[in-house]
Amino acid sequence: MCYHVVTGGDDMLMRGKEVSSLYELKQNFSIDELIYCFYSGELEIWFRQIGEYDMADKLLTIQRNAYLLVKIYEVLGLNKDMLPSQCAIN
């Protein structure tokens, strides 16, 4: 199990690496860790720390149901047709 913390700066841990931008998040993408960060609230906090207020607000509207992944993919601009282990950067 991975444990995430929003570090002292604007970084968040993803796949053991500190990410400080949406691009770096997509480069180090892990669906399991992303879902953990979503449920813990860390993803919303991180978006606000890096100035992505619209994305943070969109996360607050996502219902926690079977469409959770689809909605998170939409917020991040990921290709929903890709398997979680093969996510493409748009």
N, C-alpha and C positions, 0 to 999 in steps of 0.2 A: 504494500500500500504506500502510495506517495503522499507526503504531507507537504502542503503548500503554505507559503507565507508571503505576504506582500512585504518585500524587504524595505529597508530604510528609505530608499529612493523611490523611483517609479517602476521598479522591477517586480516581476512575478516569476515564480519558478514554474517551468514547463519542461518535462523530460530531463530534469536535473540541471537545466540552464536558466540563467536569469534572462528574462525577456523584457524589453522596455519599449517595444513598439508593436503595432498590429502586424507588421511584416515579420518580425522575429517570432511572434506567437504562431503565425502560420507556418513558418519554417520549422518550428519545433513542436508542431501540432501533435497532440495526443487526445483522442476523444474521451478516454476514461478520465484523464486529469482535468480536461476542460469541463466535463460534467461535474466533477467534484468541486471545481472552482465556482461553477455556477450555483450549485446547491449551497455551498458555504457562504456565498455572497462576495467572495474574493474577486470574481470576474467583474462584477459591477464596480467595486471599489477601484480595481486596477484601471478600468476604462475611464473612470473619473480622474484618476491620478495622471493619466497620460493625455487628458483633455478630450477624450471621446465621449462627451456627455450624451449625444444622441444615441450612441450604441448602449450606453449604460441605461438610459431611459427605456430603450427597446427591450432590454433584458427584463425589466420590471413588468412588462406586459406579457411575457411568455408564461403560459399556463403549464403546470407540471403534469403533463400527460404524455400520451404516445407520440405526440408531435413535437416534443421537446427538442430532439435533435434537428428536425427540419427547421425549426425556428432559430435555433442557435446558428446553424449553417447560414441562414438568411442574414442574420445580424453580422456575421463575420465575412460574408461575401464568398463563402465556400461553395464549390460545385456539389449540389445535393446528390447528384447521380454517382458520385465516387464512393467507394467503400471507405469506412472510417480510417483504415490503414493506408489509403491511397488518396488522400485529400489533395486537391489541386488548388493552387493559389490563383485567384482571378485578378 
